Structure formats: structure tokens, C-alpha cells
């Protein structure tokens, strides 16, 4: 994922999400190999979540730009 200015918010949200989802595992294992794998897994998950959040946001923005009235219709329901 190419990181652009403004993408920090996606990483911030991704980090918070991954830490929350792994709160039961946050005590690092004593074994160095396990610890490295755990940190690599969390790093990979953070990047994936950031990409997902960015993709969702970009899609929502495109949809709103193509049909600005869509938001008004959703609120009318």
C-alpha cells in the first residue's frame, strides 16, 4: 500500500482494531520465534486492515460524489 498524506487515519484505526482484536494475546511469548511470528502477524494484519479501511472510504466517497443525493435518500428512510 502506497502511503499518502492523510492515510495516517487508516493506520491509526487499523492499529487500534488489531490491538483490540488481539488484547488477549498482547503479553508477548517468552520464545523469541513465537514473539517474532506474533509481531509479524500483527504487522500484516494492520496493513491489511488499513488497506480495507482505505478501500471502503474511497468507495463511499466515489459513490457520494457520483450521487450526492444518495445521502439525502438514506436519511429519509
BAVOKE-431708 format. One line per 3 residues: their letters; for each residue x, y, z of N, C-alpha, C, O. Coordinates in nm, 2 decimals, decimal comma. Layout:
BAVOKE-431708
A	X/Y/Z/X/Y/Z/X/Y/Z/X/Y/Z  ...
***
This chain:
BAVOKE-431708
XXX	0,09/-0,12/0,00/0,00/0,00/0,00/0,09/0,12/0,00/0,17/0,14/0,09  0,07/0,21/-0,10/0,14/0,33/-0,10/0,08/0,43/0,00/-0,04/0,45/0,00  0,16/0,48/0,09/0,11/0,56/0,20/0,12/0,71/0,15/0,22/0,76/0,11
XXX	0,00/0,77/0,15/-0,01/0,91/0,11/-0,04/1,00/0,23/-0,08/0,95/0,34  -0,02/1,13/0,22/-0,06/1,22/0,33/-0,21/1,20/0,35/-0,29/1,20/0,26  -0,25/1,19/0,47/-0,39/1,17/0,51/-0,42/1,02/0,54/-0,52/0,99/0,60
XXX	-0,33/0,93/0,50/-0,35/0,79/0,52/-0,33/0,75/0,67/-0,36/0,63/0,71  -0,27/0,84/0,74/-0,24/0,81/0,88/-0,36/0,76/0,96/-0,36/0,68/1,05  -0,48/0,82/0,92/-0,60/0,79/1,00/-0,64/0,64/0,97/-0,70/0,58/1,06
XXX	-0,61/0,59/0,85/-0,64/0,45/0,83/-0,55/0,36/0,91/-0,59/0,25/0,96  -0,42/0,39/0,92/-0,33/0,32/1,01/-0,36/0,33/1,15/-0,35/0,23/1,23  -0,40/0,44/1,20/-0,44/0,46/1,34/-0,56/0,37/1,37/-0,56/0,30/1,47
XXX	-0,66/0,37/1,29/-0,78/0,29/1,31/-0,74/0,14/1,30/-0,79/0,06/1,38  -0,65/0,11/1,20/-0,61/-0,03/1,19/-0,53/-0,08/1,31/-0,56/-0,19/1,36  -0,44/0,00/1,36/-0,37/-0,03/1,48/-0,46/-0,06/1,60/-0,45/-0,15/1,67
XXX	-0,55/0,04/1,62/-0,64/0,02/1,73/-0,73/-0,10/1,72/-0,75/-0,17/1,82  -0,77/-0,13/1,60/-0,86/-0,25/1,57/-0,78/-0,38/1,60/-0,83/-0,47/1,67  -0,66/-0,39/1,55/-0,58/-0,51/1,56/-0,54/-0,53/1,71/-0,54/-0,64/1,76
XXX	-0,50/-0,42/1,78/-0,47/-0,43/1,92/-0,59/-0,48/2,00/-0,58/-0,56/2,09  -0,71/-0,42/1,97/-0,83/-0,46/2,04/-0,86/-0,61/2,01/-0,89/-0,68/2,10  -0,85/-0,65/1,88/-0,88/-0,79/1,85/-0,78/-0,89/1,91/-0,81/-1,01/1,92
XXX	-0,66/-0,84/1,94/-0,56/-0,93/2,00/-0,52/-0,90/2,14/-0,42/-0,94/2,19  -0,61/-0,83/2,21/-0,58/-0,79/2,35/-0,55/-0,91/2,44/-0,48/-0,90/2,54  -0,61/-1,02/2,41/-0,59/-1,15/2,49/-0,45/-1,20/2,46/-0,40/-1,29/2,54
XXX	-0,38/-1,16/2,35/-0,25/-1,21/2,32/-0,14/-1,11/2,34/-0,03/-1,14/2,30  -0,17/-1,00/2,40/-0,07/-0,89/2,40/0,05/-0,92/2,49/0,15/-0,85/2,48  0,04/-1,01/2,58/0,16/-1,05/2,66/0,25/-1,13/2,56/0,21/-1,24/2,52
XXX	0,36/-1,08/2,53/0,45/-1,15/2,43/0,50/-1,28/2,49/0,54/-1,29/2,60  0,50/-1,38/2,40/0,55/-1,51/2,44/0,70/-1,50/2,48/0,77/-1,41/2,42  0,75/-1,58/2,56/0,89/-1,58/2,60/0,98/-1,63/2,49/1,09/-1,58/2,47
XXX	0,93/-1,72/2,41/1,00/-1,77/2,30/1,02/-1,67/2,19/0,92/-1,61/2,14  1,14/-1,64/2,15/1,17/-1,53/2,05/1,11/-1,56/1,92/1,06/-1,47/1,86  1,11/-1,69/1,88/1,05/-1,72/1,75/0,90/-1,70/1,75/0,85/-1,64/1,65
XXX	0,83/-1,74/1,85/0,69/-1,71/1,87/0,66/-1,56/1,87/0,56/-1,52/1,81  0,74/-1,49/1,94/0,72/-1,34/1,95/0,74/-1,28/1,82/0,66/-1,19/1,78  0,84/-1,32/1,74/0,86/-1,26/1,61/0,74/-1,29/1,52/0,70/-1,21/1,44
XXX	0,69/-1,42/1,52/0,58/-1,45/1,44/0,45/-1,37/1,48/0,38/-1,33/1,39  0,43/-1,36/1,61/0,32/-1,28/1,66/0,33/-1,14/1,61/0,23/-1,08/1,56  0,44/-1,07/1,62/0,46/-0,94/1,57/0,44/-0,92/1,42/0,39/-0,83/1,37
XXX	0,50/-1,02/1,35/0,48/-1,02/1,20/0,33/-1,04/1,16/0,28/-0,97/1,07  0,26/-1,13/1,23/0,12/-1,14/1,21/0,04/-1,01/1,24/-0,04/-0,97/1,16  0,07/-0,95/1,35/0,00/-0,82/1,38/0,04/-0,71/1,28/-0,05/-0,64/1,24
XXX	0,16/-0,71/1,23/0,20/-0,61/1,13/0,13/-0,63/1,00/0,08/-0,54/0,94  0,12/-0,76/0,96/0,05/-0,79/0,84/-0,10/-0,76/0,85/-0,16/-0,70/0,76  -0,16/-0,79/0,96/-0,30/-0,76/0,99/-0,33/-0,61/0,99/-0,43/-0,56/0,94
XXX	-0,24/-0,53/1,05/-0,25/-0,39/1,05/-0,25/-0,33/0,91/-0,34/-0,25/0,87  -0,16/-0,38/0,82/-0,15/-0,33/0,69/-0,28/-0,37/0,61/-0,33/-0,29/0,54  -0,32/-0,49/0,63/-0,45/-0,54/0,56/-0,57/-0,46/0,61/-0,65/-0,42/0,52
XXX	-0,58/-0,43/0,73/-0,69/-0,35/0,79/-0,69/-0,21/0,73/-0,79/-0,15/0,69  -0,57/-0,15/0,73/-0,55/-0,01/0,68/-0,60/-0,01/0,53/-0,67/0,09/0,49  -0,56/-0,11/0,45/-0,60/-0,11/0,31/-0,75/-0,13/0,30/-0,81/-0,07/0,21
XXX	-0,81/-0,21/0,38/-0,95/-0,23/0,38/-1,02/-0,10/0,41/-1,12/-0,07/0,35  -0,98/-0,04/0,52/-1,05/0,09/0,56/-1,04/0,20/0,45/-1,13/0,27/0,43  -0,92/0,20/0,39/-0,90/0,30/0,28/-0,99/0,27/0,16/-1,05/0,36/0,11
XXX	-1,00/0,14/0,13/-1,08/0,10/0,01/-1,23/0,13/0,04/-1,30/0,18/-0,05  -1,27/0,10/0,16/-1,41/0,13/0,20/-1,44/0,28/0,19/-1,54/0,32/0,14  -1,35/0,36/0,25/-1,36/0,50/0,24/-1,36/0,56/0,10/-1,45/0,64/0,07
XXX	-1,27/0,51/0,02/-1,26/0,56/-0,12/-1,39/0,52/-0,20/-1,43/0,60/-0,28  -1,44/0,40/-0,17/-1,56/0,36/-0,24/-1,68/0,45/-0,20/-1,76/0,49/-0,28  -1,69/0,47/-0,07/-1,80/0,56/-0,02/-1,79/0,70/-0,08/-1,89/0,76/-0,12
XXX	-1,67/0,75/-0,08/-1,65/0,89/-0,14/-1,69/0,89/-0,29/-1,76/0,98/-0,33  -1,65/0,79/-0,36/-1,68/0,78/-0,51/-1,83/0,78/-0,52/-1,89/0,84/-0,61  -1,90/0,69/-0,44/-2,04/0,68/-0,45/-2,11/0,81/-0,42/-2,21/0,85/-0,49
XXX	-2,07/0,88/-0,32/-2,13/1,01/-0,28/-2,10/1,11/-0,38/-2,19/1,20/-0,41  -1,98/1,11/-0,44/-1,95/1,21/-0,55/-2,04/1,18/-0,67/-2,07/1,28/-0,74  -2,06/1,06/-0,70/-2,14/1,03/-0,82/-2,29/1,05/-0,80/-2,36/1,08/-0,90
XXX	-2,34/1,04/-0,68/-2,48/1,06/-0,65/-2,49/1,13/-0,51/-2,52/1,07/-0,41  -2,47/1,27/-0,51/-2,47/1,34/-0,38/-2,61/1,33/-0,31/-2,61/1,35/-0,19  -2,71/1,30/-0,39/-2,84/1,29/-0,32/-2,86/1,16/-0,25/-2,96/1,14/-0,18
XXX	-2,78/1,06/-0,27/-2,79/0,93/-0,21/-2,79/0,94/-0,06/-2,87/0,87/0,01  -2,71/1,03/0,00/-2,71/1,05/0,14/-2,85/1,11/0,19/-2,89/1,07/0,30  -2,90/1,20/0,11/-3,03/1,25/0,15/-3,14/1,14/0,15/-3,23/1,14/0,24
XXX	-3,14/1,05/0,05/-3,24/0,95/0,04/-3,22/0,85/0,16/-3,32/0,80/0,21  -3,10/0,82/0,20/-3,08/0,73/0,31/-3,13/0,78/0,44/-3,19/0,71/0,52  -3,12/0,92/0,46/-3,17/0,98/0,58/-3,32/0,99/0,58/-3,38/1,00/0,69
XX	-3,39/0,98/0,47/-3,53/0,99/0,46/-3,60/0,86/0,50/-3,72/0,86/0,52  -3,53/0,75/0,50/-3,59/0,62/0,54/-3,63/0,61/0,68/-3,68/0,51/0,72
***
